[in-house]
Amino acid sequence: AVAALDRASAQFLKRIEDLGDNLDVMADAGIIHGQVLQQWSNMFRILNLFLSNREQRTEEEDASALTTGERLVRVPIDELRQTD
């Protein structure tokens, strides 16, 4: 009975130690998660700058294309070949 209690205690200690290792990993994951959440505001600010810059460039390109008479047109070559 003493040997069985000793084995059970050793197994219980091993499980508790493994659980402690997992808690450290989960705590580290929580720290990383917090750091990622802090960066969301910066990410949205940068994304907003990119999108506003892209919209501005598109408007400028459209305006310059209208004034110079140049505009890109996509010609469906595959469809033209099928009709020949």
TIVO-2410 file (N, C-alpha, C; in nm, 3 decimals):
# residues 84
REC num residu      c1      c2      c3 atome chaine
REC   1      A   0.083  -0.119   0.000     N      A
REC   1      A   0.000   0.000   0.000    CA      A
REC   1      A   0.088   0.126   0.000     C      A
REC   2      V   0.200   0.118   0.073     N      A
REC   2      V   0.290   0.234   0.078    CA      A
REC   2      V   0.353   0.257  -0.059     C      A
REC   3      A   0.393   0.149  -0.127     N      A
REC   3      A   0.454   0.161  -0.259    CA      A
REC   3      A   0.353   0.218  -0.359     C      A
REC   4      A   0.227   0.175  -0.352     N      A
REC   4      A   0.123   0.226  -0.442    CA      A
REC   4      A   0.099   0.374  -0.414     C      A
REC   5      L   0.098   0.413  -0.288     N      A
REC   5      L   0.082   0.554  -0.252    CA      A
REC   5      L   0.200   0.637  -0.303     C      A
REC   6      D   0.319   0.580  -0.294     N      A
REC   6      D   0.440   0.649  -0.343    CA      A
REC   6      D   0.432   0.670  -0.494     C      A
REC   7      R   0.391   0.566  -0.569     N      A
REC   7      R   0.377   0.579  -0.715    CA      A
REC   7      R   0.269   0.681  -0.751     C      A
REC   8      A   0.157   0.675  -0.683     N      A
REC   8      A   0.048   0.769  -0.709    CA      A
REC   8      A   0.093   0.912  -0.679     C      A
REC   9      S   0.168   0.929  -0.572     N      A
REC   9      S   0.218   1.062  -0.537    CA      A
REC   9      S   0.317   1.112  -0.642     C      A
REC  10      A   0.403   1.023  -0.692     N      A
REC  10      A   0.500   1.060  -0.794    CA      A
REC  10      A   0.428   1.099  -0.923     C      A
REC  11      Q   0.324   1.021  -0.961     N      A
REC  11      Q   0.246   1.055  -1.081    CA      A
REC  11      Q   0.173   1.188  -1.064     C      A
REC  12      F   0.118   1.211  -0.946     N      A
REC  12      F   0.049   1.336  -0.920    CA      A
REC  12      F   0.145   1.454  -0.928     C      A
REC  13      L   0.265   1.437  -0.870     N      A
REC  13      L   0.366   1.542  -0.876    CA      A
REC  13      L   0.406   1.570  -1.020     C      A
REC  14      K   0.423   1.466  -1.101     N      A
REC  14      K   0.458   1.482  -1.242    CA      A
REC  14      K   0.349   1.559  -1.317     C      A
REC  15      R   0.223   1.525  -1.292     N      A
REC  15      R   0.112   1.595  -1.358    CA      A
REC  15      R   0.106   1.742  -1.317     C      A
REC  16      I   0.128   1.769  -1.190     N      A
REC  16      I   0.127   1.908  -1.142    CA      A
REC  16      I   0.243   1.987  -1.204     C      A
REC  17      E   0.360   1.926  -1.215     N      A
REC  17      E   0.474   1.993  -1.278    CA      A
REC  17      E   0.446   2.020  -1.425     C      A
REC  18      D   0.386   1.923  -1.496     N      A
REC  18      D   0.349   1.943  -1.636    CA      A
REC  18      D   0.246   2.056  -1.649     C      A
REC  19      L   0.151   2.059  -1.558     N      A
REC  19      L   0.052   2.165  -1.558    CA      A
REC  19      L   0.118   2.301  -1.535     C      A
REC  20      G   0.219   2.305  -1.447     N      A
REC  20      G   0.293   2.428  -1.423    CA      A
REC  20      G   0.368   2.473  -1.547     C      A
REC  21      D   0.424   2.379  -1.623     N      A
REC  21      D   0.492   2.414  -1.749    CA      A
REC  21      D   0.392   2.473  -1.848     C      A
REC  22      N   0.273   2.415  -1.855     N      A
REC  22      N   0.171   2.468  -1.945    CA      A
REC  22      N   0.124   2.606  -1.902     C      A
REC  23      L   0.118   2.630  -1.772     N      A
REC  23      L   0.077   2.763  -1.725    CA      A
REC  23      L   0.179   2.868  -1.767     C      A
REC  24      D   0.306   2.833  -1.766     N      A
REC  24      D   0.408   2.927  -1.811    CA      A
REC  24      D   0.390   2.960  -1.960     C      A
REC  25      V   0.359   2.858  -2.039     N      A
REC  25      V   0.338   2.879  -2.182    CA      A
REC  25      V   0.215   2.967  -2.204     C      A
REC  26      M   0.108   2.940  -2.129     N      A
REC  26      M  -0.014   3.020  -2.143    CA      A
REC  26      M   0.010   3.163  -2.097     C      A
REC  27      A   0.089   3.182  -1.993     N      A
REC  27      A   0.120   3.318  -1.947    CA      A
REC  27      A   0.200   3.393  -2.053     C      A
REC  28      D   0.298   3.325  -2.115     N      A
REC  28      D   0.375   3.387  -2.223    CA      A
REC  28      D   0.285   3.422  -2.341     C      A
REC  29      A   0.190   3.333  -2.373     N      A
REC  29      A   0.097   3.360  -2.482    CA      A
REC  29      A   0.010   3.481  -2.450     C      A
REC  30      G  -0.029   3.496  -2.324     N      A
REC  30      G  -0.108   3.612  -2.283    CA      A
REC  30      G  -0.030   3.741  -2.298     C      A
REC  31      I   0.099   3.738  -2.266     N      A
REC  31      I   0.184   3.857  -2.283    CA      A
REC  31      I   0.194   3.894  -2.431     C      A
REC  32      I   0.218   3.794  -2.514     N      A
REC  32      I   0.229   3.818  -2.658    CA      A
REC  32      I   0.097   3.869  -2.714     C      A
REC  33      H  -0.013   3.812  -2.670     N      A
REC  33      H  -0.145   3.856  -2.715    CA      A
REC  33      H  -0.167   4.003  -2.680     C      A
REC  34      G  -0.127   4.043  -2.560     N      A
REC  34      G  -0.139   4.183  -2.520    CA      A
REC  34      G  -0.054   4.274  -2.607     C      A
REC  35      Q   0.066   4.230  -2.641     N      A
REC  35      Q   0.153   4.310  -2.728    CA      A
REC  35      Q   0.093   4.325  -2.867     C      A
REC  36      V   0.031   4.218  -2.918     N      A
REC  36      V  -0.032   4.225  -3.049    CA      A
REC  36      V  -0.151   4.322  -3.045     C      A
REC  37      L  -0.231   4.315  -2.940     N      A
REC  37      L  -0.346   4.404  -2.929    CA      A
REC  37      L  -0.303   4.550  -2.923     C      A
REC  38      Q  -0.189   4.578  -2.864     N      A
REC  38      Q  -0.139   4.716  -2.859    CA      A
REC  38      Q  -0.106   4.768  -2.998     C      A
REC  39      Q  -0.071   4.680  -3.090     N      A
REC  39      Q  -0.031   4.721  -3.223    CA      A
REC  39      Q  -0.150   4.744  -3.318     C      A
REC  40      W  -0.270   4.701  -3.280     N      A
REC  40      W  -0.385   4.716  -3.369    CA      A
REC  40      W  -0.411   4.861  -3.406     C      A
REC  41      S  -0.403   4.951  -3.310     N      A
REC  41      S  -0.429   5.092  -3.341    CA      A
REC  41      S  -0.328   5.144  -3.443     C      A
REC  42      N  -0.202   5.106  -3.427     N      A
REC  42      N  -0.100   5.148  -3.524    CA      A
REC  42      N  -0.127   5.087  -3.661     C      A
REC  43      M  -0.170   4.961  -3.664     N      A
REC  43      M  -0.197   4.896  -3.791    CA      A
REC  43      M  -0.310   4.967  -3.865     C      A
REC  44      F  -0.418   5.001  -3.793     N      A
REC  44      F  -0.529   5.070  -3.858    CA      A
REC  44      F  -0.491   5.210  -3.902     C      A
REC  45      R  -0.405   5.278  -3.826     N      A
REC  45      R  -0.359   5.410  -3.865    CA      A
REC  45      R  -0.278   5.402  -3.994     C      A
REC  46      I  -0.188   5.304  -4.002     N      A
REC  46      I  -0.106   5.286  -4.122    CA      A
REC  46      I  -0.193   5.246  -4.241     C      A
REC  47      L  -0.288   5.157  -4.218     N      A
REC  47      L  -0.379   5.114  -4.324    CA      A
REC  47      L  -0.462   5.232  -4.375     C      A
REC  48      N  -0.507   5.317  -4.285     N      A
REC  48      N  -0.584   5.435  -4.324    CA      A
REC  48      N  -0.498   5.529  -4.408     C      A
REC  49      L  -0.372   5.549  -4.369     N      A
REC  49      L  -0.282   5.633  -4.449    CA      A
REC  49      L  -0.262   5.575  -4.588     C      A
REC  50      F  -0.242   5.444  -4.596     N      A
REC  50      F  -0.222   5.377  -4.724    CA      A
REC  50      F  -0.345   5.393  -4.814     C      A
REC  51      L  -0.463   5.369  -4.757     N      A
REC  51      L  -0.585   5.377  -4.838    CA      A
REC  51      L  -0.613   5.519  -4.884     C      A
REC  52      S  -0.592   5.617  -4.797     N      A
REC  52      S  -0.616   5.755  -4.839    CA      A
REC  52      S  -0.516   5.798  -4.945     C      A
REC  53      N  -0.391   5.751  -4.932     N      A
REC  53      N  -0.289   5.782  -5.033    CA      A
REC  53      N  -0.325   5.716  -5.166     C      A
REC  54      R  -0.373   5.593  -5.161     N      A
REC  54      R  -0.411   5.520  -5.282    CA      A
REC  54      R  -0.530   5.587  -5.351     C      A
REC  55      E  -0.629   5.629  -5.273     N      A
REC  55      E  -0.745   5.697  -5.331    CA      A
REC  55      E  -0.703   5.829  -5.394     C      A
REC  56      Q  -0.613   5.900  -5.328     N      A
REC  56      Q  -0.566   6.026  -5.381    CA      A
REC  56      Q  -0.490   6.005  -5.512     C      A
REC  57      R  -0.405   5.901  -5.516     N      A
REC  57      R  -0.331   5.871  -5.638    CA      A
REC  57      R  -0.425   5.832  -5.751     C      A
REC  58      T  -0.527   5.754  -5.722     N      A
REC  58      T  -0.623   5.712  -5.824    CA      A
REC  58      T  -0.696   5.832  -5.881     C      A
REC  59      E  -0.737   5.924  -5.794     N      A
REC  59      E  -0.805   6.044  -5.842    CA      A
REC  59      E  -0.713   6.130  -5.928     C      A
REC  60      E  -0.586   6.141  -5.887     N      A
REC  60      E  -0.489   6.219  -5.965    CA      A
REC  60      E  -0.464   6.154  -6.101     C      A
REC  61      E  -0.452   6.020  -6.104     N      A
REC  61      E  -0.428   5.950  -6.231    CA      A
REC  61      E  -0.548   5.963  -6.323     C      A
REC  62      D  -0.669   5.954  -6.268     N      A
REC  62      D  -0.789   5.970  -6.350    CA      A
REC  62      D  -0.796   6.110  -6.408     C      A
REC  63      A  -0.763   6.209  -6.325     N      A
REC  63      A  -0.767   6.348  -6.371    CA      A
REC  63      A  -0.663   6.372  -6.481     C      A
REC  64      S  -0.543   6.318  -6.464     N      A
REC  64      S  -0.438   6.337  -6.565    CA      A
REC  64      S  -0.472   6.260  -6.692     C      A
REC  65      A  -0.535   6.145  -6.680     N      A
REC  65      A  -0.573   6.067  -6.799    CA      A
REC  65      A  -0.680   6.141  -6.878     C      A
REC  66      L  -0.771   6.207  -6.809     N      A
REC  66      L  -0.876   6.280  -6.879    CA      A
REC  66      L  -0.821   6.404  -6.949     C      A
REC  67      T  -0.723   6.470  -6.886     N      A
REC  67      T  -0.669   6.592  -6.947    CA      A
REC  67      T  -0.576   6.559  -7.063     C      A
REC  68      T  -0.503   6.450  -7.058     N      A
REC  68      T  -0.410   6.417  -7.166    CA      A
REC  68      T  -0.473   6.328  -7.271     C      A
REC  69      G  -0.591   6.272  -7.242     N      A
REC  69      G  -0.657   6.186  -7.339    CA      A
REC  69      G  -0.604   6.044  -7.337     C      A
REC  70      E  -0.523   6.009  -7.239     N      A
REC  70      E  -0.467   5.874  -7.231    CA      A
REC  70      E  -0.544   5.795  -7.128     C      A
REC  71      R  -0.576   5.672  -7.162     N      A
REC  71      R  -0.643   5.585  -7.068    CA      A
REC  71      R  -0.613   5.441  -7.108     C      A
REC  72      L  -0.587   5.357  -7.009     N      A
REC  72      L  -0.561   5.216  -7.037    CA      A
REC  72      L  -0.693   5.144  -7.059     C      A
REC  73      V  -0.694   5.059  -7.161     N      A
REC  73      V  -0.813   4.981  -7.192    CA      A
REC  73      V  -0.772   4.836  -7.203     C      A
REC  74      R  -0.848   4.749  -7.139     N      A
REC  74      R  -0.821   4.606  -7.146    CA      A
REC  74      R  -0.895   4.547  -7.264     C      A
REC  75      V  -0.821   4.484  -7.353     N      A
REC  75      V  -0.880   4.421  -7.471    CA      A
REC  75      V  -0.879   4.270  -7.449     C      A
REC  76      P  -0.995   4.206  -7.454     N      A
REC  76      P  -1.003   4.060  -7.433    CA      A
REC  76      P  -0.957   3.984  -7.557     C      A
REC  77      I  -0.827   3.962  -7.567     N      A
REC  77      I  -0.769   3.898  -7.686    CA      A
REC  77      I  -0.821   3.757  -7.705     C      A
REC  78      D  -0.835   3.682  -7.596     N      A
REC  78      D  -0.885   3.545  -7.608    CA      A
REC  78      D  -1.025   3.541  -7.668     C      A
REC  79      E  -1.110   3.634  -7.630     N      A
REC  79      E  -1.245   3.637  -7.683    CA      A
REC  79      E  -1.244   3.677  -7.831     C      A
REC  80      L  -1.152   3.767  -7.868     N      A
REC  80      L  -1.141   3.807  -8.008    CA      A
REC  80      L  -1.094   3.691  -8.096     C      A
REC  81      R  -1.002   3.612  -8.045     N      A
REC  81      R  -0.951   3.498  -8.121    CA      A
REC  81      R  -1.061   3.393  -8.141     C      A
REC  82      Q  -1.148   3.377  -8.045     N      A
REC  82      Q  -1.255   3.278  -8.056    CA      A
REC  82      Q  -1.357   3.316  -8.161     C      A
REC  83      T  -1.377   3.444  -8.184     N      A
REC  83      T  -1.476   3.487  -8.284    CA      A
REC  83      T  -1.423   3.479  -8.425     C      A
REC  84      D  -1.290   3.471  -8.443     N      A
REC  84      D  -1.230   3.466  -8.580    CA      A
REC  84      D  -1.250   3.335  -8.644     C      A
***
